Amino acid sequence: MSDTLVCPKCGSEFTYPSDNMMVCSQCFHEWNPEEAASEIDNAGKILDANGNELHDGDSVVVVKDLPVKGAPKPVKAGTKVKNIRLRPESDHNIDCKIDGFGSMALKSEFVKKA
């Protein structure tokens, strides 16, 4: 039984295959082992809107208009942001400076790598 996988929900070793899914006999959680492997590969990485990995110092482009509290106008789609700094522990995981707005935090799902 070396091909037995551990349940990602409860950690039980008592799992069995059913079609292309794995099923836990303890909590009855079902999952696709191929999808679980790709999620483990992406853990800890910050990805842009297209799925490209971002790094400190990268340049990104905003993909949609983003409203800014206290500002009369939004950050327009197509705005290029240079020299980003990543904050993986935060919800808004990109720190940057945008011309005309100053220092702000963005979510990685609203940018693409330039």
C-alpha positions in Angstrom: 0.0 0.0 0.0 2.8 2.4 -0.8 0.5 4.3 -3.2 -1.9 5.3 -0.4 -2.3 9.1 0.0 -3.1 10.9 3.2 -6.4 12.8 3.4 -5.8 16.6 3.1 -8.8 17.3 5.3 -8.3 15.1 8.4 -4.8 13.5 7.8 -6.1 9.9 7.8 -4.1 7.3 6.1 -7.2 5.2 5.3 -8.0 6.4 1.8 -9.0 4.5 -1.3 -9.3 5.4 -5.0 -12.8 5.8 -6.6 -12.7 6.5 -10.3 -10.1 9.3 -10.7 -10.8 10.6 -7.2 -9.4 9.6 -3.8 -11.9 9.1 -0.9 -11.2 9.2 2.9 -12.9 6.4 4.8 -12.8 8.4 8.0 -14.3 11.8 7.0 -15.6 10.9 3.5 -13.7 13.8 1.9 -13.2 13.4 -1.9 -10.3 15.0 -3.8 -8.4 14.8 -7.0 -4.8 13.8 -6.2 -3.5 15.6 -9.4 -5.1 18.9 -8.3 -3.9 18.5 -4.8 -0.3 18.1 -6.1 -0.5 21.3 -8.2 -1.9 23.2 -5.2 1.1 22.0 -3.0 3.5 23.2 -5.8 1.9 26.7 -5.7 1.8 27.0 -1.9 3.7 30.1 -0.7 4.0 31.5 -4.2 2.3 34.8 -5.3 0.8 34.5 -8.7 -0.6 37.2 -11.0 -3.9 37.2 -12.9 -2.4 34.9 -15.6 -0.8 32.4 -13.2 2.8 33.7 -13.5 4.9 33.8 -10.4 5.8 37.2 -9.1 9.1 38.2 -7.5 10.4 41.3 -5.6 11.5 44.0 -8.0 9.2 42.9 -10.9 7.2 45.3 -13.0 3.4 44.7 -13.3 0.5 46.1 -15.2 -2.9 46.7 -13.6 -5.6 44.7 -15.5 -8.8 46.5 -14.3 -9.8 49.9 -12.9 -9.2 49.9 -9.2 -11.1 52.4 -7.0 -9.0 54.1 -4.3 -10.5 55.4 -1.1 -10.1 59.1 -0.7 -9.0 59.6 -4.3 -11.2 61.3 -6.9 -10.2 58.8 -9.7 -9.4 55.1 -9.8 -6.1 53.5 -10.8 -6.7 52.9 -14.5 -6.3 49.5 -16.2 -3.0 49.5 -18.1 -1.1 51.4 -15.4 2.5 50.1 -15.2 3.9 49.7 -11.7 7.7 49.2 -11.3 9.7 47.6 -8.5 7.1 45.9 -6.5 7.7 44.4 -3.1 5.8 41.2 -2.1 4.1 40.6 1.3 3.0 36.9 1.3 1.4 37.1 4.7 -1.1 39.8 3.8 -4.4 39.9 1.8 -3.1 42.8 -0.3 0.2 41.1 -1.1 1.9 43.7 -3.3 3.5 46.9 -1.9 4.3 49.5 -4.6 4.3 53.2 -5.5 2.0 54.4 -8.3 2.6 57.8 -9.9 -0.1 60.2 -9.0 -1.3 58.0 -6.0 1.8 57.3 -4.0 2.5 54.2 -1.9 -0.3 51.6 -1.8 -1.0 47.9 -1.5 -2.5 45.8 -4.4 -3.9 42.3 -4.7 -1.9 40.1 -7.0 -5.1 38.9 -8.8 -5.6 42.4 -10.3 -2.1 42.7 -12.0 -0.2 40.8 -14.6 3.6 40.6 -15.0 5.0 43.1 -17.5 
